[in-house]
Amino acid sequence: MKTLPWLKAMLEYLGGVTDAPPDGSRPLSPLELGLFWGLLMCAILAFSGQASKFIYIDF
């Protein structure tokens, strides 16, 4: 049951909420953190617009 609090702490660390990583993990270098955010941005750009289909009906 300790997995969920650890995952929450890790996501808070990756998001910049806390400065220290959770117990059992090492701090990320600026390069690793930049790669994480870059991959996240690429995933967002790849999937943006896929779920919303706008239908224009002209009466």
Sequence and secondary structure as in RCSB ss.txt:
>XXXX:A:sequence
MKTLPWLKAMLEYLGGVTDAPPDGSRPLSPLELGLFWGLLMCAILAFSGQASKFIYIDF
>XXXX:A:secstr
  HHHHHHHHHHHHHTS SS  TT     HHHHHHHHHHHHHHHHHHTTSS        
